C-alpha cells in the first residue's frame, strides 16, 4: 500500500523509545479504528455483534454454538482466499495453478452449506460417521475449515495432522487413533498413501484443496486411485474421493441433521485430538472432550479480555498450521465474532508479506521468527542508508530510523493494522519494543501450551480459566521458591482449559500431573508479583545459542564424562549471546597421571589440557557432534562437584544455578579473552614476521585461529580446513596471512583440498622455510609480474615453466608419429569430479580390452583413491554396476596424486613407468571455484596443466587432451560466431584481472590453452582442446547432477522463492528469446572420450601426426528457442509454482530478498554465492560458438564405429529438466512438491 493512504494523524508518526506501552498504543489504535470504520464497508461488516455473541454464549453444545454463529452471520464474508487465475492456468496447460493478486471472500452461509453437504456425503458414502476418528492433513484453507466443522457436525473426532511428520510418526498417529478417514490436500496424498498398507483402520481418503482446472492435482488423485487398487484387490475396503464429489453426494441425498454429542452415549465424548510435535519423543495426543471443546468455542473464542476489543473488527490473516492450536484458535475466534480470516497462499511463507498487503488485516498473530525478520529488515535498511555516517552522527541516524519506520508502517503489514499478538516462544524485548514503535499498535504477548491452553497475557495469569498455580523447586537447575528477589521454579497450574490427558498413553498422562492434580507445564518461571509471571526457560536442559541452534547440555555432559576415563565431571556453559560453548572440566587425575607418566610426561599444566582437549575432540568425532556442541575452551577444576560443596543435588545431578554462580564470571571472562586474543593475534601476525622452520606449526596455528575465529587448533591435526569450518574465501585469507608472516606462498588449492589436512599445511610451510620444497614450475609474479592487473599471452612462454634440460629432452623424445592410431593406455586427471567420473567410463568403453586407464585422484593412498572414485557412482545401482564391470581385471588403476604437487606428487619410479607406458593424457582436473581470482587459481590450474604437459612430453610424446571451458573465449565483442579454428592467442592476446563471476577461473583456462598451443608449436605436442559450455545432469542415471554449479543453484533459487522474471533476456521477450547453452554430462563425456581415444586423422589430414584441434562441446541449436524462460515453464509443469515478475529489476530485488530469508541449509544450495550473475538480464542475441568441427568429427567417428547416436547432440528438453528436479529431490535439495513428472 502507498504510505500516503495510512490513516494515522501526522503527530502519531513520531513515536519515542518510551511510548511503547500497550495502553497508550491501544488508545491510538481505537481512535484510528473509529476513523476507519466510518469509511470502510468491509470493516463495518466485520464488527463484533454484542447481541450475536450473547446468543452464541447461551448455546449448550459446541455444534449448536457454531451453527448459531453461522446463522447469525450468514450474509457476512467468512473466509478469504486467493482465487485461481483460470486464464493463466489454462494457458499453462493446467499443469500448475496460477492465482490472482487479490483475495475473494466466501460468505458464512456458503461455508456452512458446504459443511452440511460434506458431512452428509461422508455419512451417506460410509466414509466417516459419528464417533469415527478423522485425520485432516494439509495447510490452512477453506477446505480445511469445512472438514474440521464437518467432523463437529457429525460428532466425529477430528485429528489434525502435522504436514511434516516423519513417516514413522505419521504411521504411529494413524494407527494409535485408528483413523477411519483421512482428509488430505493433494500435496499430502502420497505421504498418506505410503502408510496405508500398514494402517488397516483407514477405509477412506478424501482429497481437499483440489481446484477446478488444476490438471496436475487431478492427475495425482487418479494416480493415487490406481496405486491403491492392489489393496482393494486383496479385500481391503478403501475409497478415494475428491471433496467436491462428497459434497455433491451430500446435496443430492438431502442434508442430514447435525449430531449432538449426547447422541454418542458417552458422558463426555472426545471431540478432537491435538498431537504434540514429538520433538522430545514420540507424538502424544492431547485429548479435548466435548466439555472442553465447548468451553473453547463458547467462551474463549467469543470473549474479549478487554471490552474495548469489541470495538475492533476482526480481519485476520492465518499462516499458522491448523494442527497447532494457534492456527485453530485464530480461525475459531474469527468465526465466533463474525470476522473474516484469510489464508496465506503458500505454506512455505514465501507469499506472507504479499498476502498481508492484499488482505489488509486489522489484527495479526506473529511468531518470534517473523518478528525477527521484520526487525532484521529494518536493521539492514538502516545500515544501508547510514553508511558514511560518523560515530557521533546520532541525530542523523535517528532521523533515518524514523524515515524507515514510517515507510514500513504504511506498507509492510498493510494499512489497517490495529493490534497484534505474539507467542509460541519468547520474543527478545528489543524486538517487541521495535514492533510497537514501528507499527504504532499494541502487541500482546501470550504464553501457553497445547495441554494448558492460554496461561498468561503480557505476563498476567488469565484468572478466568487458571484457578490455581504454584511454583515447584527445581534443585538440579538451582531454581527455588525461596530465591531472591523473586521466587522461581517450575510452573504447575490448574485450569478449566487444561486437557484431561494423552490418548492411550497412561504413563505420559501420569507424568503430566502432580499429586495434587495440577498440570506440570515443564517451564521455569519467575513470579514478579501476584499473578505476574516471567518465563525463564524450559526445565529440560535445552540452551539456545546466538545463531539459533539448540543444545541439550545435559545429554552432552553425559557423552563427554562417560566417554573418557580422563574426564571425571564436566559442566557445559553457554548463553544466547554466544555461538559456542565453554566448559568446566574436572579431570580424573589418577588416570591422567598414569597415562602421562607412561609417556614420561609430567601430569600437570599444558599436557593435561592437551589430553583433555584431545579427548573432547575424539568423543565429538565418534558421536558426530556438530561444531556448536563442542566446547571451544574450558576451565580446569581440580576439586570435584559434590553435595558438600553444593554443586551436586541430592540426586547427584549438577546444581546448575550454583555452578553458574560459581563459574559464570570466570567463563564470561574466558569468552572475552578468547575474542580479545583473536583480535590481538591477528594484529600481531600481520605486524610480526621472521618465521622459521621451527615456528611453522605455530604460524599455521595462529593464522588458523585468527582466520576462523577458533581457539585450540592443533597444527598437527589430521582434520581438514573445511572440517574446521573454512570455505574458499577464508582459505584466501589464510593463504595471504601466512604469506604476509612467512613470505611463503601456501596454495589455496592445498588449503581447500578435501584430502589435505592442517598437518599438511604446516608441513608445506616448514619444508618451504627450510628450502626443502620441490621447486614448482613458476610463480604468478615470475610469469606475469608482481601486482599485474593485465596478463598477456606472450607472458606464458614454455621456458618460464620447463627448464632447458626438459625442453631438450622433449625434442629428443619419441615423436607423436610413433603413437598408435587408437589410444591403448590413458591417464585421466580429475576423475572423481562430476565430468571426470563419466569421462572415466567413456574412456574405458573405448580403450581396447587389454588397455588400461590411470586415474589421478586426491587421496592419501591408492586404495582410498579407488574407493573415493567408486563412491561417486553409488547414487544409482545401474551406474555402479557399469563402473565395476568396466574397471574390473585391472583395467582401471587409481593413483593417489595431487595437481598442486610437482609430477602430481607421484613416486619417481611410478612416474617414470607412466611416462613410458601411457600414450594419451586427458587433463580434466582443476580447482573449480568461481569466487577465486586468477592469481589464486594460477598454481592449481595453470601449473597443474604444466605438469600434464611435462608428463605428455616425457620419454615419448603423447596425445594431449585438455578440458577447458567455453568461458575461456567468451566475452568478445563481436557479432559473428567464434570458430573452433581461431587461435586463442589472437582472440585474447591479453586479459584484465577484473572481478566478476568466474573471471579468474576462465582466465586460468585461457592461460592453460595458451601454454598448450605453445607446446604444440615448439615441441610437436598433439593437442585437442575441448570447450564445454553448461554441463547438465546425466540424462539417465539417478542423482547425478553437479550440485554447486550455476544451473543447479538457479533451479534451487526458482523453486525456493517461487519467482522468475518475465524473461531472463533483454527486451523482456519471454519464452522464445535466447538459447540456453547446455548439454547433459553423458553427451559431453561421450564426445570428448571418442575424440581423445581415436587418433586417426580426418580425411585430408592423413599426413599430419601432431595435430592441434579445438572443439566447442556446446549445444549447437542456437535457434531452437529453448531458453531459460522455457526452462522456467518446465519447472512449472513439474508442479512447482513459479510467479513471473514483469520488471527484471523488481524480480531481482524480490528474488534476492527471499533468498536472504532462507534457512542456512537452503542458502548453501541457493544462488546467493553467485547472485551477481543475475543482476542484469542477458542478451537475447548472445554469443554463438561454432561447433562444426566437433559435429563433423563425431559424424566421422560414428561412421567408423557404427555408433550413430555419437553424432547427435541432444536438445535441452522438458524431460531432462523434470529429471533434474527429481534428482534434486532425491538429494534433498528441494521438496518433492508435485514433482511426479520428474519420477
Secondary structure, DSSP 8 states (H G I E B T S, - for coil): --GGG--S-GGGG---TT---HHHHHHHHHHHHHHHHHH-HHHHHTS--HHHHHHHHT-SSHHHHHHHHHHHTTTSEEEEEEEE-HHHHHHTTTSS--EEEEEEEEEHHHHHHHHHHHHHHHHHTTS--TT-EEEEESSS-HHHHHHHHHHHHHT-EEEEE-TT--HHHHHHHHHHHT-SEEEEEHHHHHHHHHHGGG-TT--EEEEES--TT-HHHHHHHHHHHHHTHHHHHTT---EEEEHHHHHHHHHHH-------GGGG--TT-EEEEEE---TTSS--EEEEEHHHHHHIIIIITT--SSGGGGGS--EEEE-S-TTSHHHHHHHHHHHHTT-EEEE-S-TTSTTHHHHHHHH--SEEEEEHHHHHHHHHHHHHHHHHHTTT--TT-HHHHHHHHHHHHHHHHTTTT-S---EEEEESS---HHHHHHHHHHHTSEEEEEEEETTTEEEEETTEE-TTTEEEEEEE-BGGGTB-TT-SSSEEEEEEEEETTS---BTT-HHHHHHHB-TTS-EEEEEEEEEEETTEEEEEEESS-EEE-TTS-EEEHHHHHHHHHHT-TTEEEEEEE--TT-SS-EEEEEE-HHHHHHHHHHTT--SSTHHHHHHHHHHHHHHHHHTT--GGGS-SEEEE--S---TTTTSB-TTS-B-HHHHHHHHHHHHHHHHHHHHHHHHHHHHHHHH-----GGGHHHHHHHHHHHHHT-S---TT----TGGGT--HHHHHHHHHHHHHHHS----HHHHH-TT--HHHHHHHHHHHHTT-S---S--HHHHH-TT-SEEEGGG--GGGTS-HHHHHHHHHSB-GGGS-SB-SEEEEESTTSHHHHHHHHHHHHHS-TT-EEEEEE-SSSHHHHHHHHHHTTTTSHHHHHHHHHHHTTTTEEEEE--TTSGGGG--HHHHHHHHHH--EEEE------TTS-HHHHIIIIIIHHHHHHHHHHSSB--EEEEE--GGGS-----SS-B-TTS-HHHHTSEEE---STTHHHHHHHHHHHHHHHHHHHHH---EEEEEE-EEE--SSSTT---TTSHHHHHHHHHHHH-EEES-SBGGG--SSSS---EEEHHHHHHHHHHHHHB----TT-TT-SS-EEEEEES---TTS---HHHHHHHHHHTT---EEESSHHHHHHHHHHHHHTS-HHHHHHSGGGGGGGGSS-B-TT---B--HHHHHHHHHHHHHHT-GGGG------HHHHHHHHHHHHHTTSS--TT-GGG-
